[in-house]
Amino acid sequence: MGRSWKASSAAVLLLLLAQPHDAWALRCGSRLVGKGMVEAEVIRLCGEPVIVRNLGYVLRPYLLKVPAGRPGTHGTRRVYGGFHEELRVTEMLFNFGPRRLMRLIRFEGGRVASIETAGYGHRKEE
């Protein structure tokens, strides 16, 4: 039983690792680019994107930060403010060369919303 369990566990682990997924962060130079970072800062750190696509707008609830409610704590919670905000959605593709993965970064309202891998890059044409 121990052998088949290990083999099936290894197979499941390989399947999970093979699935495409969002990256948590991206290293550009010595800095990390992560969720919430501003568009101009990402371009400054990672260079000019290969492709920029404006996808339109997305409607999100406007959340207010309010104190958590317990005296003496510094925590906050987010509460729906009764309004929605319209955020511009942009995708940028960054090519880091043939030996590194390209990254597709989605911005909502000018801030990083997600980072995805997009296959290996290519040589930049001069």
N, CA, C and O atoms as CSV, one atom per row, in Angstrom:
chain,resi,resn,atom,element,x,y,z
A,1,MET,N,N,0.825,-1.195,0.000
A,1,MET,CA,C,0.000,0.000,0.000
A,1,MET,C,C,0.862,1.249,0.000
A,1,MET,O,O,0.503,2.237,-0.640
A,2,GLY,N,N,1.981,1.234,0.693
A,2,GLY,CA,C,2.842,2.403,0.787
A,2,GLY,C,C,3.380,2.842,-0.553
A,2,GLY,O,O,3.486,4.038,-0.825
A,3,ARG,N,N,3.724,1.867,-1.405
A,3,ARG,CA,C,4.290,2.193,-2.705
A,3,ARG,C,C,3.267,2.850,-3.627
A,3,ARG,O,O,3.578,3.855,-4.267
A,4,SER,N,N,2.061,2.307,-3.706
A,4,SER,CA,C,1.040,2.874,-4.590
A,4,SER,C,C,0.597,4.252,-4.104
A,4,SER,O,O,0.293,5.132,-4.910
A,5,TRP,N,N,0.561,4.433,-2.793
A,5,TRP,CA,C,0.198,5.741,-2.253
A,5,TRP,C,C,1.231,6.785,-2.649
A,5,TRP,O,O,0.871,7.895,-3.044
A,6,LYS,N,N,2.526,6.436,-2.547
A,6,LYS,CA,C,3.591,7.369,-2.928
A,6,LYS,C,C,3.544,7.680,-4.413
A,6,LYS,O,O,3.736,8.829,-4.810
A,7,ALA,N,N,3.293,6.675,-5.239
A,7,ALA,CA,C,3.230,6.882,-6.689
A,7,ALA,C,C,2.054,7.780,-7.057
A,7,ALA,O,O,2.195,8.683,-7.882
A,8,SER,N,N,0.889,7.535,-6.445
A,8,SER,CA,C,-0.275,8.359,-6.760
A,8,SER,C,C,-0.094,9.778,-6.234
A,8,SER,O,O,-0.527,10.735,-6.876
A,9,SER,N,N,0.535,9.922,-5.087
A,9,SER,CA,C,0.801,11.262,-4.547
A,9,SER,C,C,1.742,12.031,-5.453
A,9,SER,O,O,1.551,13.224,-5.692
A,10,ALA,N,N,2.764,11.343,-5.959
A,10,ALA,CA,C,3.712,11.990,-6.867
A,10,ALA,C,C,3.016,12.400,-8.162
A,10,ALA,O,O,3.296,13.472,-8.698
A,11,ALA,N,N,2.120,11.566,-8.667
A,11,ALA,CA,C,1.393,11.883,-9.894
A,11,ALA,C,C,0.497,13.096,-9.696
A,11,ALA,O,O,0.441,13.973,-10.558
A,12,VAL,N,N,-0.202,13.155,-8.576
A,12,VAL,CA,C,-1.071,14.295,-8.282
A,12,VAL,C,C,-0.243,15.571,-8.152
A,12,VAL,O,O,-0.643,16.620,-8.658
A,13,LEU,N,N,0.901,15.493,-7.483
A,13,LEU,CA,C,1.773,16.650,-7.327
A,13,LEU,C,C,2.268,17.143,-8.675
A,13,LEU,O,O,2.293,18.350,-8.912
A,14,LEU,N,N,2.661,16.240,-9.562
A,14,LEU,CA,C,3.109,16.630,-10.899
A,14,LEU,C,C,1.994,17.288,-11.690
A,14,LEU,O,O,2.236,18.265,-12.398
A,15,LEU,N,N,0.774,16.771,-11.584
A,15,LEU,CA,C,-0.359,17.384,-12.276
A,15,LEU,C,C,-0.635,18.796,-11.760
A,15,LEU,O,O,-0.917,19.702,-12.543
A,16,LEU,N,N,-0.554,18.977,-10.458
A,16,LEU,CA,C,-0.788,20.301,-9.888
A,16,LEU,C,C,0.281,21.295,-10.321
A,16,LEU,O,O,-0.023,22.455,-10.600
A,17,LEU,N,N,1.522,20.847,-10.376
A,17,LEU,CA,C,2.610,21.732,-10.786
A,17,LEU,C,C,2.538,22.068,-12.267
A,17,LEU,O,O,2.996,23.135,-12.676
A,18,ALA,N,N,1.977,21.189,-13.075
A,18,ALA,CA,C,1.891,21.412,-14.516
A,18,ALA,C,C,0.781,22.383,-14.895
A,18,ALA,O,O,0.790,22.916,-16.005
A,19,GLN,N,N,-0.165,22.622,-14.010
A,19,GLN,CA,C,-1.272,23.521,-14.305
A,19,GLN,C,C,-0.792,24.965,-14.367
A,19,GLN,O,O,0.009,25.376,-13.527
A,20,PRO,N,N,-1.271,25.767,-15.364
A,20,PRO,CA,C,-0.901,27.183,-15.392
A,20,PRO,C,C,-1.508,27.892,-14.188
A,20,PRO,O,O,-2.620,27.575,-13.767
A,21,HIS,N,N,-0.788,28.833,-13.650
A,21,HIS,CA,C,-1.288,29.541,-12.484
A,21,HIS,C,C,-0.729,30.957,-12.454
A,21,HIS,O,O,0.233,31.283,-13.150
A,22,ASP,N,N,-1.346,31.773,-11.645
A,22,ASP,CA,C,-0.880,33.141,-11.470
A,22,ASP,C,C,0.394,33.137,-10.648
A,22,ASP,O,O,0.540,32.356,-9.707
A,23,ALA,N,N,1.306,34.010,-11.011
A,23,ALA,CA,C,2.512,34.189,-10.211
A,23,ALA,C,C,2.175,35.154,-9.078
A,23,ALA,O,O,1.335,36.038,-9.243
A,24,TRP,N,N,2.816,34.989,-7.948
A,24,TRP,CA,C,2.573,35.877,-6.808
A,24,TRP,C,C,3.302,37.183,-6.988
A,24,TRP,O,O,2.803,38.239,-6.599
A,25,ALA,N,N,4.496,37.117,-7.583
A,25,ALA,CA,C,5.305,38.313,-7.785
A,25,ALA,C,C,6.266,38.059,-8.941
A,25,ALA,O,O,6.412,36.933,-9.415
A,26,LEU,N,N,6.907,39.116,-9.375
A,26,LEU,CA,C,7.843,39.057,-10.485
A,26,LEU,C,C,9.076,39.847,-10.092
A,26,LEU,O,O,8.963,40.957,-9.571
A,27,ARG,N,N,10.244,39.289,-10.334
A,27,ARG,CA,C,11.482,39.998,-10.023
A,27,ARG,C,C,11.959,40.726,-11.265
A,27,ARG,O,O,12.177,40.112,-12.309
A,28,CYS,N,N,12.121,42.040,-11.150
A,28,CYS,CA,C,12.692,42.882,-12.199
A,28,CYS,C,C,13.905,43.573,-11.592
A,28,CYS,O,O,13.774,44.457,-10.746
A,29,GLY,N,N,15.083,43.157,-12.034
A,29,GLY,CA,C,16.300,43.682,-11.429
A,29,GLY,C,C,16.389,43.182,-9.999
A,29,GLY,O,O,16.298,41.981,-9.747
A,30,SER,N,N,16.564,44.087,-9.081
A,30,SER,CA,C,16.677,43.694,-7.672
A,30,SER,C,C,15.375,43.921,-6.901
A,30,SER,O,O,15.332,43.694,-5.692
A,31,ARG,N,N,14.319,44.362,-7.580
A,31,ARG,CA,C,13.047,44.651,-6.911
A,31,ARG,C,C,11.971,43.655,-7.300
A,31,ARG,O,O,12.021,43.061,-8.377
A,32,LEU,N,N,11.008,43.478,-6.427
A,32,LEU,CA,C,9.863,42.618,-6.708
A,32,LEU,C,C,8.682,43.463,-7.155
A,32,LEU,O,O,8.402,44.517,-6.584
A,33,VAL,N,N,8.002,42.991,-8.170
A,33,VAL,CA,C,6.768,43.606,-8.639
A,33,VAL,C,C,5.650,42.708,-8.147
A,33,VAL,O,O,5.652,41.508,-8.420
A,34,GLY,N,N,4.699,43.270,-7.428
A,34,GLY,CA,C,3.612,42.477,-6.875
A,34,GLY,C,C,2.278,43.186,-6.982
A,34,GLY,O,O,2.184,44.300,-7.496
A,35,LYS,N,N,1.258,42.525,-6.491
A,35,LYS,CA,C,-0.107,43.040,-6.542
A,35,LYS,C,C,-0.200,44.403,-5.869
A,35,LYS,O,O,0.334,44.609,-4.780
A,36,GLY,N,N,-0.889,45.334,-6.538
A,36,GLY,CA,C,-1.095,46.659,-5.986
A,36,GLY,C,C,-0.070,47.696,-6.424
A,36,GLY,O,O,-0.251,48.886,-6.162
A,37,MET,N,N,1.007,47.269,-7.087
A,37,MET,CA,C,2.050,48.199,-7.524
A,37,MET,C,C,1.542,49.052,-8.683
A,37,MET,O,O,0.733,48.586,-9.486
A,38,VAL,N,N,2.006,50.286,-8.778
A,38,VAL,CA,C,1.544,51.245,-9.782
A,38,VAL,C,C,2.170,50.943,-11.144
A,38,VAL,O,O,3.325,50.527,-11.227
A,39,GLU,N,N,1.395,51.158,-12.205
A,39,GLU,CA,C,1.788,50.880,-13.582
A,39,GLU,C,C,3.120,51.532,-13.974
A,39,GLU,O,O,3.983,50.865,-14.544
A,40,ALA,N,N,3.293,52.796,-13.685
A,40,ALA,CA,C,4.519,53.518,-14.054
A,40,ALA,C,C,5.744,52.934,-13.360
A,40,ALA,O,O,6.821,52.890,-13.954
A,41,GLU,N,N,5.604,52.489,-12.126
A,41,GLU,CA,C,6.701,51.885,-11.382
A,41,GLU,C,C,7.094,50.542,-11.995
A,41,GLU,O,O,8.280,50.219,-12.059
A,42,VAL,N,N,6.114,49.756,-12.448
A,42,VAL,CA,C,6.392,48.474,-13.088
A,42,VAL,C,C,7.182,48.697,-14.381
A,42,VAL,O,O,8.151,47.983,-14.638
A,43,ILE,N,N,6.785,49.667,-15.188
A,43,ILE,CA,C,7.490,49.967,-16.433
A,43,ILE,C,C,8.903,50.457,-16.137
A,43,ILE,O,O,9.841,50.104,-16.852
A,44,ARG,N,N,9.064,51.255,-15.104
A,44,ARG,CA,C,10.397,51.754,-14.742
A,44,ARG,C,C,11.319,50.598,-14.340
A,44,ARG,O,O,12.500,50.596,-14.686
A,45,LEU,N,N,10.777,49.616,-13.608
A,45,LEU,CA,C,11.582,48.495,-13.134
A,45,LEU,C,C,11.825,47.432,-14.209
A,45,LEU,O,O,12.928,46.894,-14.303
A,46,CYS,N,N,10.814,47.126,-15.014
A,46,CYS,CA,C,10.878,46.006,-15.956
A,46,CYS,C,C,11.162,46.417,-17.400
A,46,CYS,O,O,11.399,45.552,-18.244
A,47,GLY,N,N,11.145,47.691,-17.697
A,47,GLY,CA,C,11.338,48.138,-19.068
A,47,GLY,C,C,10.015,48.246,-19.802
A,47,GLY,O,O,8.950,47.976,-19.248
A,48,GLU,N,N,10.107,48.648,-21.061
A,48,GLU,CA,C,8.900,48.815,-21.876
A,48,GLU,C,C,8.290,47.467,-22.222
A,48,GLU,O,O,9.016,46.535,-22.568
A,49,PRO,N,N,6.969,47.347,-22.136
A,49,PRO,CA,C,6.313,46.083,-22.499
A,49,PRO,C,C,6.334,45.874,-24.017
A,49,PRO,O,O,6.419,46.832,-24.785
A,50,VAL,N,N,6.257,44.617,-24.431
A,50,VAL,CA,C,6.217,44.270,-25.848
A,50,VAL,C,C,4.847,44.607,-26.422
A,50,VAL,O,O,4.742,45.133,-27.530
A,51,ILE,N,N,3.804,44.302,-25.668
A,51,ILE,CA,C,2.427,44.534,-26.109
A,51,ILE,C,C,1.655,45.192,-24.963
A,51,ILE,O,O,1.794,44.814,-23.800
A,52,VAL,N,N,0.839,46.185,-25.322
A,52,VAL,CA,C,-0.072,46.820,-24.364
A,52,VAL,C,C,-1.475,46.723,-24.960
A,52,VAL,O,O,-1.713,47.171,-26.082
A,53,ARG,N,N,-2.404,46.132,-24.197
A,53,ARG,CA,C,-3.790,46.017,-24.655
A,53,ARG,C,C,-4.708,46.695,-23.648
A,53,ARG,O,O,-4.674,46.392,-22.456
A,54,ASN,N,N,-5.529,47.615,-24.145
A,54,ASN,CA,C,-6.552,48.231,-23.311
A,54,ASN,C,C,-7.816,47.394,-23.465
A,54,ASN,O,O,-8.378,47.297,-24.556
A,55,LEU,N,N,-8.258,46.792,-22.363
A,55,LEU,CA,C,-9.386,45.865,-22.407
A,55,LEU,C,C,-10.722,46.494,-22.067
A,55,LEU,O,O,-11.756,45.830,-22.149
A,56,GLY,N,N,-10.720,47.755,-21.688
A,56,GLY,CA,C,-11.967,48.414,-21.334
A,56,GLY,C,C,-12.012,48.753,-19.857
A,56,GLY,O,O,-11.019,49.192,-19.277
A,57,TYR,N,N,-13.179,48.545,-19.253
A,57,TYR,CA,C,-13.367,48.915,-17.858
A,57,TYR,C,C,-14.050,47.790,-17.094
A,57,TYR,O,O,-14.757,46.966,-17.674
A,58,VAL,N,N,-13.828,47.770,-15.798
A,58,VAL,CA,C,-14.490,46.815,-14.917
A,58,VAL,C,C,-15.128,47.616,-13.778
A,58,VAL,O,O,-14.576,48.618,-13.322
A,59,LEU,N,N,-16.275,47.166,-13.338
A,59,LEU,CA,C,-16.993,47.839,-12.258
A,59,LEU,C,C,-16.750,47.084,-10.955
A,59,LEU,O,O,-17.050,45.894,-10.864
A,60,ARG,N,N,-16.214,47.758,-9.958
A,60,ARG,CA,C,-15.899,47.148,-8.665
A,60,ARG,C,C,-16.620,47.910,-7.553
A,60,ARG,O,O,-16.813,49.121,-7.660
A,61,PRO,N,N,-17.018,47.214,-6.489
A,61,PRO,CA,C,-17.616,47.922,-5.350
A,61,PRO,C,C,-16.564,48.807,-4.687
A,61,PRO,O,O,-15.398,48.429,-4.568
A,62,TYR,N,N,-16.988,49.968,-4.266
A,62,TYR,CA,C,-16.098,50.896,-3.581
A,62,TYR,C,C,-16.073,50.509,-2.106
A,62,TYR,O,O,-17.085,50.603,-1.413
A,63,LEU,N,N,-14.902,50.073,-1.634
A,63,LEU,CA,C,-14.773,49.603,-0.261
A,63,LEU,C,C,-14.088,50.658,0.591
A,63,LEU,O,O,-13.065,51.222,0.202
A,64,LEU,N,N,-14.661,50.914,1.752
A,64,LEU,CA,C,-14.099,51.884,2.684
A,64,LEU,C,C,-13.310,51.165,3.761
A,64,LEU,O,O,-13.721,50.106,4.235
A,65,LYS,N,N,-12.181,51.736,4.148
A,65,LYS,CA,C,-11.415,51.187,5.269
A,65,LYS,C,C,-11.911,51.855,6.537
A,65,LYS,O,O,-11.881,53.079,6.665
A,66,VAL,N,N,-12.364,51.042,7.462
A,66,VAL,CA,C,-12.848,51.564,8.743
A,66,VAL,C,C,-12.152,50.813,9.869
A,66,VAL,O,O,-11.676,49.697,9.662
A,67,PRO,N,N,-12.086,51.403,11.053
A,67,PRO,CA,C,-11.464,50.691,12.181
A,67,PRO,C,C,-12.165,49.374,12.449
A,67,PRO,O,O,-13.364,49.233,12.207
A,68,ALA,N,N,-11.415,48.421,12.944
A,68,ALA,CA,C,-11.935,47.074,13.176
A,68,ALA,C,C,-13.023,47.024,14.240
A,68,ALA,O,O,-13.774,46.051,14.310
A,69,GLY,N,N,-13.116,48.051,15.063
A,69,GLY,CA,C,-14.199,48.097,16.031
A,69,GLY,C,C,-13.793,47.787,17.449
A,69,GLY,O,O,-14.559,48.052,18.375
A,70,ARG,N,N,-12.616,47.237,17.651
A,70,ARG,CA,C,-12.175,46.941,19.011
A,70,ARG,C,C,-11.242,48.036,19.484
A,70,ARG,O,O,-10.236,48.303,18.827
A,71,PRO,N,N,-11.538,48.672,20.590
A,71,PRO,CA,C,-10.673,49.734,21.093
A,71,PRO,C,C,-9.258,49.212,21.359
A,71,PRO,O,O,-9.071,48.107,21.867
A,72,GLY,N,N,-8.279,50.027,21.006
A,72,GLY,CA,C,-6.895,49.671,21.261
A,72,GLY,C,C,-6.245,48.832,20.178
A,72,GLY,O,O,-5.066,48.495,20.284
A,73,THR,N,N,-7.001,48.485,19.124
A,73,THR,CA,C,-6.406,47.715,18.022
A,73,THR,C,C,-6.156,48.647,16.847
A,73,THR,O,O,-6.821,49.671,16.690
A,74,HIS,N,N,-5.188,48.270,16.030
A,74,HIS,CA,C,-4.842,49.093,14.873
A,74,HIS,C,C,-5.356,48.497,13.576
A,74,HIS,O,O,-5.077,49.028,12.500
A,75,GLY,N,N,-6.093,47.416,13.657
A,75,GLY,CA,C,-6.593,46.748,12.460
A,75,GLY,C,C,-7.720,47.531,11.801
A,75,GLY,O,O,-8.399,48.334,12.442
A,76,THR,N,N,-7.901,47.285,10.522
A,76,THR,CA,C,-9.014,47.888,9.791
A,76,THR,C,C,-9.768,46.783,9.075
A,76,THR,O,O,-9.255,45.678,8.897
A,77,ARG,N,N,-10.959,47.083,8.677
A,77,ARG,CA,C,-11.732,46.163,7.855
A,77,ARG,C,C,-12.320,46.964,6.707
A,77,ARG,O,O,-12.409,48.190,6.770
A,78,ARG,N,N,-12.712,46.271,5.675
A,78,ARG,CA,C,-13.268,46.945,4.502
A,78,ARG,C,C,-14.780,46.786,4.513
A,78,ARG,O,O,-15.302,45.693,4.731
A,79,VAL,N,N,-15.466,47.878,4.278
A,79,VAL,CA,C,-16.918,47.886,4.296
A,79,VAL,C,C,-17.410,48.479,2.986
A,79,VAL,O,O,-16.873,49.481,2.512
A,80,TYR,N,N,-18.429,47.864,2.401
A,80,TYR,CA,C,-19.010,48.369,1.166
A,80,TYR,C,C,-19.601,49.749,1.418
A,80,TYR,O,O,-20.414,49.919,2.327
A,81,GLY,N,N,-19.198,50.735,0.622
A,81,GLY,CA,C,-19.639,52.111,0.827
A,81,GLY,C,C,-20.906,52.485,0.102
A,81,GLY,O,O,-21.348,53.630,0.191
A,82,GLY,N,N,-21.516,51.534,-0.629
A,82,GLY,CA,C,-22.760,51.836,-1.330
A,82,GLY,C,C,-22.542,52.360,-2.740
A,82,GLY,O,O,-23.507,52.663,-3.441
A,83,PHE,N,N,-21.290,52.472,-3.167
A,83,PHE,CA,C,-20.977,52.983,-4.494
A,83,PHE,C,C,-20.141,51.964,-5.254
A,83,PHE,O,O,-19.599,51.029,-4.666
A,84,HIS,N,N,-20.041,52.150,-6.546
A,84,HIS,CA,C,-19.161,51.348,-7.388
A,84,HIS,C,C,-18.201,52.284,-8.088
A,84,HIS,O,O,-18.522,53.448,-8.329
A,85,GLU,N,N,-17.026,51.780,-8.413
A,85,GLU,CA,C,-16.067,52.578,-9.153
A,85,GLU,C,C,-15.713,51.845,-10.444
A,85,GLU,O,O,-15.636,50.617,-10.478
A,86,GLU,N,N,-15.500,52.618,-11.494
A,86,GLU,CA,C,-15.156,52.075,-12.795
A,86,GLU,C,C,-13.644,52.151,-12.947
A,86,GLU,O,O,-13.068,53.236,-12.874
A,87,LEU,N,N,-12.993,51.001,-13.158
A,87,LEU,CA,C,-11.542,50.938,-13.247
A,87,LEU,C,C,-11.112,50.545,-14.657
A,87,LEU,O,O,-11.659,49.605,-15.233
A,88,ARG,N,N,-10.142,51.256,-15.212
A,88,ARG,CA,C,-9.582,50.936,-16.529
A,88,ARG,C,C,-8.773,49.650,-16.412
A,88,ARG,O,O,-8.007,49.483,-15.463
A,89,VAL,N,N,-8.938,48.738,-17.372
A,89,VAL,CA,C,-8.225,47.461,-17.367
A,89,VAL,C,C,-7.234,47.444,-18.532
A,89,VAL,O,O,-7.612,47.665,-19.682
A,90,THR,N,N,-5.963,47.179,-18.223
A,90,THR,CA,C,-4.896,47.121,-19.218
A,90,THR,C,C,-4.083,45.858,-18.981
A,90,THR,O,O,-3.851,45.470,-17.836
A,91,GLU,N,N,-3.647,45.214,-20.065
A,91,GLU,CA,C,-2.719,44.092,-19.974
A,91,GLU,C,C,-1.430,44.470,-20.681
A,91,GLU,O,O,-1.448,45.053,-21.765
A,92,MET,N,N,-0.309,44.131,-20.053
A,92,MET,CA,C,1.001,44.391,-20.640
A,92,MET,C,C,1.787,43.086,-20.651
A,92,MET,O,O,1.806,42.352,-19.663
A,93,LEU,N,N,2.435,42.807,-21.781
A,93,LEU,CA,C,3.265,41.616,-21.922
A,93,LEU,C,C,4.731,42.037,-21.892
A,93,LEU,O,O,5.163,42.868,-22.691
A,94,PHE,N,N,5.492,41.458,-20.962
A,94,PHE,CA,C,6.903,41.771,-20.813
A,94,PHE,C,C,7.740,40.589,-21.283
A,94,PHE,O,O,7.529,39.460,-20.843
A,95,ASN,N,N,8.696,40.850,-22.183
A,95,ASN,CA,C,9.582,39.831,-22.732
A,95,ASN,C,C,10.961,40.015,-22.109
A,95,ASN,O,O,11.561,41.083,-22.233
A,96,PHE,N,N,11.465,38.983,-21.442
A,96,PHE,CA,C,12.767,39.060,-20.779
A,96,PHE,C,C,13.820,38.223,-21.496
A,96,PHE,O,O,14.863,37.921,-20.916
A,97,GLY,N,N,13.565,37.843,-22.750
A,97,GLY,CA,C,14.539,37.088,-23.525
A,97,GLY,C,C,14.189,35.615,-23.612
A,97,GLY,O,O,13.269,35.146,-22.941
A,98,PRO,N,N,14.942,34.868,-24.459
A,98,PRO,CA,C,14.592,33.473,-24.751
A,98,PRO,C,C,14.813,32.499,-23.604
A,98,PRO,O,O,14.305,31.379,-23.662
A,99,ARG,N,N,15.533,32.868,-22.588
A,99,ARG,CA,C,15.802,31.935,-21.481
A,99,ARG,C,C,14.944,32.193,-20.253
A,99,ARG,O,O,15.077,31.506,-19.240
A,100,ARG,N,N,14.073,33.175,-20.342
A,100,ARG,CA,C,13.181,33.480,-19.209
A,100,ARG,C,C,11.735,33.503,-19.691
A,100,ARG,O,O,11.461,33.709,-20.874
A,101,LEU,N,N,10.830,33.289,-18.765
A,101,LEU,CA,C,9.408,33.319,-19.099
A,101,LEU,C,C,8.924,34.750,-19.282
A,101,LEU,O,O,9.327,35.656,-18.552
A,102,MET,N,N,8.046,34.939,-20.279
A,102,MET,CA,C,7.395,36.238,-20.440
A,102,MET,C,C,6.330,36.353,-19.360
A,102,MET,O,O,5.853,35.341,-18.846
A,103,ARG,N,N,5.960,37.566,-19.019
A,103,ARG,CA,C,4.927,37.783,-18.003
A,103,ARG,C,C,3.837,38.683,-18.554
A,103,ARG,O,O,4.108,39.708,-19.179
A,104,LEU,N,N,2.612,38.284,-18.312
A,104,LEU,CA,C,1.441,39.060,-18.677
A,104,LEU,C,C,0.896,39.673,-17.390
A,104,LEU,O,O,0.420,38.968,-16.500
A,105,ILE,N,N,0.977,40.999,-17.313
A,105,ILE,CA,C,0.539,41.691,-16.101
A,105,ILE,C,C,-0.759,42.430,-16.405
A,105,ILE,O,O,-0.845,43.193,-17.368
A,106,ARG,N,N,-1.755,42.193,-15.579
A,106,ARG,CA,C,-3.056,42.859,-15.729
A,106,ARG,C,C,-3.152,43.972,-14.695
A,106,ARG,O,O,-2.920,43.760,-13.505
A,107,PHE,N,N,-3.497,45.153,-15.172
A,107,PHE,CA,C,-3.662,46.321,-14.314
A,107,PHE,C,C,-5.134,46.698,-14.273
A,107,PHE,O,O,-5.802,46.732,-15.306
A,108,GLU,N,N,-5.634,46.981,-13.079
A,108,GLU,CA,C,-6.990,47.503,-12.911
A,108,GLU,C,C,-6.875,48.805,-12.142
A,108,GLU,O,O,-6.391,48.834,-11.010
A,109,GLY,N,N,-7.322,49.876,-12.767
A,109,GLY,CA,C,-7.216,51.184,-12.128
A,109,GLY,C,C,-5.769,51.635,-11.969
A,109,GLY,O,O,-5.459,52.388,-11.046
A,110,GLY,N,N,-4.865,51.183,-12.864
A,110,GLY,CA,C,-3.473,51.595,-12.813
A,110,GLY,C,C,-2.618,50.826,-11.819
A,110,GLY,O,O,-1.456,51.173,-11.611
A,111,ARG,N,N,-3.171,49.787,-11.202
A,111,ARG,CA,C,-2.423,48.986,-10.222
A,111,ARG,C,C,-2.438,47.512,-10.632
A,111,ARG,O,O,-3.402,47.035,-11.229
A,112,VAL,N,N,-1.358,46.798,-10.305
A,112,VAL,CA,C,-1.244,45.378,-10.658
A,112,VAL,C,C,-2.371,44.593,-9.991
A,112,VAL,O,O,-2.547,44.641,-8.774
A,113,ALA,N,N,-3.133,43.867,-10.821
A,113,ALA,CA,C,-4.201,43.011,-10.310
A,113,ALA,C,C,-3.787,41.541,-10.361
A,113,ALA,O,O,-4.154,40.760,-9.483
A,114,SER,N,N,-3.011,41.161,-11.405
A,114,SER,CA,C,-2.547,39.778,-11.510
A,114,SER,C,C,-1.308,39.714,-12.389
A,114,SER,O,O,-1.075,40.581,-13.230
A,115,ILE,N,N,-0.515,38.659,-12.173
A,115,ILE,CA,C,0.681,38.395,-12.965
A,115,ILE,C,C,0.611,36.939,-13.399
A,115,ILE,O,O,0.479,36.047,-12.561
A,116,GLU,N,N,0.700,36.692,-14.701
A,116,GLU,CA,C,0.642,35.334,-15.242
A,116,GLU,C,C,1.881,35.060,-16.080
A,116,GLU,O,O,2.463,35.979,-16.655
A,117,THR,N,N,2.282,33.805,-16.148
A,117,THR,CA,C,3.368,33.423,-17.045
A,117,THR,C,C,2.789,33.240,-18.437
A,117,THR,O,O,1.626,32.869,-18.590
A,118,ALA,N,N,3.608,33.503,-19.454
A,118,ALA,CA,C,3.116,33.454,-20.835
A,118,ALA,C,C,4.096,32.746,-21.758
A,118,ALA,O,O,4.240,33.154,-22.911
A,119,GLY,N,N,4.769,31.713,-21.302
A,119,GLY,CA,C,5.701,30.981,-22.146
A,119,GLY,C,C,7.056,31.675,-22.218
A,119,GLY,O,O,7.236,32.778,-21.703
A,120,TYR,N,N,7.997,31.008,-22.864
A,120,TYR,CA,C,9.340,31.578,-22.964
A,120,TYR,C,C,9.370,32.740,-23.928
A,120,TYR,O,O,8.622,32.781,-24.904
A,121,GLY,N,N,10.239,33.675,-23.642
A,121,GLY,CA,C,10.370,34.871,-24.453
A,121,GLY,C,C,11.126,34.604,-25.740
A,121,GLY,O,O,11.434,33.461,-26.079
A,122,HIS,N,N,11.413,35.669,-26.439
A,122,HIS,CA,C,12.124,35.586,-27.709
A,122,HIS,C,C,13.174,36.688,-27.750
A,122,HIS,O,O,13.163,37.605,-26.929
A,123,ARG,N,N,14.067,36.587,-28.706
A,123,ARG,CA,C,15.098,37.613,-28.861
A,123,ARG,C,C,14.440,38.900,-29.305
A,123,ARG,O,O,13.548,38.890,-30.153
A,124,LYS,N,N,14.874,39.997,-28.738
A,124,LYS,CA,C,14.315,41.293,-29.125
A,124,LYS,C,C,14.950,41.709,-30.449
A,124,LYS,O,O,16.169,41.661,-30.616
A,125,GLU,N,N,14.098,42.114,-31.381
A,125,GLU,CA,C,14.583,42.537,-32.700
A,125,GLU,C,C,15.172,43.921,-32.595
A,125,GLU,O,O,14.577,44.823,-32.005
A,126,GLU,N,N,16.335,44.081,-33.166
A,126,GLU,CA,C,17.046,45.384,-33.112
A,126,GLU,C,C,16.665,46.231,-34.295
A,126,GLU,O,O,17.150,47.354,-34.432
